[in-house]
Amino acid sequence: MSGEPVVEVDHVSKFFGGVVAVSDVTFQLRPGITAVLGPNGAGKSTLLRMVCGLTPPSKGTVKLLGSDPRRDREGRGSVGLVPQQEQVYSRLTAREFVELSCILHGVSNVEHRSRDALGVVQMDPDDSRPLATYSKGMRQRVKIAAAIVNEPAVLVADEPLSGLDPGQRTEVIELFHSLAGLGRSLIVSSHVLDEVELFGSRVLVLAQGRLAAEGDFHAIRALMDDRPHRVRVASDDARQLARLLLADPAVTSVRLDADRVELETSDIPAFRTGLARTARDHGIRLREVMPLDDDLESVFRYLVADA
């Protein structure tokens, strides 16, 4: 990414009573798409709310376009927010909902601007149906239209793909790419690693309120894969399999548990190849090969341990 930082977060922490939601986070964001990746409860929404100026940091500073979004009304007005929650008035039409956003933002020529914003997200401004009849993907598009009526320099979207079907997800991702192509800066949160890959973006990995890693998606993916993996293997001869796996250079530890072997490996592809070959060569029938720590939460715990 090039250009001046649009968001500067400097040693920011956020406390709610005795709960630490965000802990000593520092980063800068420049024009383009940036994804904030983390499991549920990692502090993503709290961080985005501080960037938008909706809540102050307990410690540290947040700057949006060079100023404090809590104090600078004009700077705060340069942000568009697509919240995770279903924040729509179900009895309104799409145009009525977006026009309300125009009024709240103090946008002039309300009808023209609402029609233009709905056109950007490829929604019909003359659709007379209430929002209650819309699919979740359609409502998401209307929320995005409402967030861009003020032509924001920064668009913040909290879990915008949550609950969408594959087709709807593809449409929203393409829409975000087109908005970034118009020169806007987008900050998008997600708890799904594969979603982040589709954004093709710079990634901030947030875990337990801490910034565990940041960089290009491919570098983050490599970092996540470069860790010990725990695997459980069930077979018809667990004792012999355990003995054989101890000689496998891809296996770092082995524990026998009844008819199962629990092991740790730092090279999953090599282990899988070696396991299949070992089972075939020694006539061992494999009943189950189950990763024990392949969920994102365990990956983030691993990253935090090394952070």
N, C-alpha and C positions, 0 to 999 in steps of 0.2 A: 504493500500500500504506500502511496505517496501523499504529499500535502501536509498541511498543518493538522495537529490533533483536533478532533472535534469533541472528544471526551477525554478528560484527564482525571483519573482516580488515584489519589495519593495516600497510601497507608490508611485506608478507610476500614473502620469497624462499625458494626451496628449491634447494640444490645437491646434485648427486651427483658427487663428485669435481670434475672440471673442467666438468661439464655443468650448465647453468642450466635447471632444469625450470620454475620459476616465478620471475618477476622483478618485485619491487617492486609487488605488487598490493594495492590498497586498495578495499574496498567494505563496505557494510552490507546485510543481508538482513532483511526484515520478514515477517510472516505472509503466506501465499499461495504461489503457484508462481513460482519463479525458475528460468530456464533458463541453463545455462552452455554457450555455443555456441563451437565451435572445431574445426579439422581434427584428424585423428589426430596425436598427438605434440605438441599445443599446450600440454599441462600440465593438462588438465581433471581426470584421475584423481588426479594428485598433489595438486591443490588440494582436491579433495573428501576425500582421505585426511587432509589437515591439518585440515579442518573437523571431521571425525569424531574427531580425536585419535589416529589410527592412526600418524601420523608427525609429528615436530615440525618447525616451520619453521626454516630456517637463520638467517633474520633476520626481524624483525617479530614481531607478536603475533596470535594467533587467540583470539577469545572466543566461546564458545557459551553462550547464555543467561546472559551476564555473567561467565563464569568460563573458565579455561583447561581445555579438554577433556582435556589430557594429565595434569593434576594433580587435577581434580575428577571423581572416580569417579561421583558421582551425576549430574553434568551429562552425562558421557559416556554414562551409561545412558539418557538421554533422547533418544538418537539411534537411528534405524533405518537400516540400510544395505542397499541392493539392489545388489550388486556387478555389474560388467559380465561377469565370468567365470561360467561354468556351475558355480556352487558348490552342487551338490546331490549327495546320496548316492543313486546310482541304484537301489540295492536296497531302499531304504526306501519306504514309502507316503507320501503327502502329509502325513497326520496325524502319522506318526512323525517326519518331517523337521521339521515345525513344533513338535511337542512337544520335540524336541531343542533347538530355539531357545529355547523357554520355560525349559528347565532351565538353559541357559547364561546367560540373562538373570536367573535367580533369580525367575521369575514363579511365583506360587502358583496353585493349582488348574489344573494343567497341561492336563488334558483339556478343561475348560470353555474355557480361553483359546485353545487351539489350534483348537477347533471354531468359536469366535467369529471368529478371524482368517481361517480358511478361508471362513467364510460371507461376510465382508466382500469377499473377492475372488471370490466366487461359485464356489467349488470344493466338491465333496462330501467331507466329512471321513470318510465311511465307504467311500470308494473303496478297494478292496483291491489295486489294481494298483500295481506298483512305479513309481517316477518314471522309470525307463528307458523305459517304454512311453508316456510323456506327450509331447505335441508341445512345441515350444519355447515357444509362447505359454502353454500350461498350466504348464510349469515356471516361467516367469516369474511367473505369478500365485502359485505356491507360494512363490517367493523373496520376493515382496512380503508374503505372509502371515507368513512367518518374520520379516520386518523390522518388523512392526507388533505383534507379540505383547506387547511392553512398552509399548504405547500411546505411542509416541515423540512428543515435541513437534516434532521435526525429522526428516523422512524424506529421505534422500539416495539418489538413484538414478542410477547411472552407466551411460549408454547403454542405458536400459531397453527401447528399441524396436528395438535392433539384431537383425537376423535374423528379425523377425516379419513375417508376411504382412499385407496391408492391413486385413483384418478383425481380426486380433489386435492390431494397433497401435491401431485405433480403440477396442477394448475396454480396453486398458491406459490410454490417454489419458483415457477416461471415468472409469476407476477413480481415477486421480490427481486429477481434478477433484472427484470425490465425497469423497476424503480431505481435500483442501483445504477443501471445504465444511464439514467437521467441525471446522475450526479448526486443522488441522495446517499446518506450514510444509514445503514441498517444494522440494528443490533437485535439478534434473534436468539431466543433461548430454546433449549431442547434437552430432554433426558435420553434421547435415542441417538446413538453414535451414527447409525446409517443415515439418519436425516441430515446430520451435519455434513456428511460427505456430499449429499446432493446440493447443498448450498455452495460447495466448493470454496469455502471461506477460511479466513483466519479463525482460530478456535481458542477460547479461554476455557480451561477445565476447572470447574468449581466443585469442591468436595468438602463437606463439613464446614462450610463457610470460608474455606481457604482457597486461594488460587494455587492449584496443584501443578498446572502446566499451561503453557501457551505457545502458539506458533501455527504453522501451516498444518492443515488437516492430516496430510500424509506423515508428517513428523510426529504428530500426536498419536496417530494410529500405530506407528512403529514403536513408540514409547509404551503404549498400552500392551502391545503384543510381546515386548521384551521384558517379561516378568515370569516368575515361577507359576506354573499351572498345576492344580491338583486334579487328579483323575481317578475315578473308581472303575475297576475292571472286574466283572464277574465271569467265571469260566467253570469248566468241569474239572479242572485241576489247578486250583489256586496256588497250592504250595509249589508245584513245579514252575508255574508261571512267575511267581515271585522270585524264585531262584534265578531264572533266566533273565528277568528284567533287571536284576542287580548288575548284570554284565553289560547292559545297554548304556552307552555313553550319554544318551539323551535323557536318561533317568537319574535323578539326583538322590532320591530316597524312596524306599518301599516299605509298606506296612501290610502285614497279612491279617485279615479279619474274616474268619470263617471261610466262606467260599468266594470271598472278594479280596482284591488287592487294591489298596489305596496308595497312590504314588505321586511324586512331584517331578515335573519336567520343565526345563527352560526352553525346550525346542519341540513344540507341539507337532509340526509337520514331520520331523524326523522320528518322533516317538510313534506316531500313527503308522508310518511306513514300517518301522521296526517291529511294532506289535503284531501287525498283520503277518509279516514274514515269520516271526517267531512262532506264532500260533499255527501257521500252516506247516512249518518244518518239523514241529514236534507233536502234531496231531491234537492240539488243544482247541476245544470248541469254546469260542467266546459267546457269552450270553448278553453282556452289557458293557458298553464303554460310555461312561457318564462323566462330563466335566463337573467339578464340585465348586468351582469359583469363576464361572464364565459370565456371571451377571455383572452389570455395570457397577453396582455398589461395591463389589469386591475389587474391581479394577480401580475405582476411585480410592478405596482404602489403601490399596497398594501404593498409588501415586502419592497420597498424603503422607504415608510412612516415610517416603523418600524425599518429601518436599522440604 
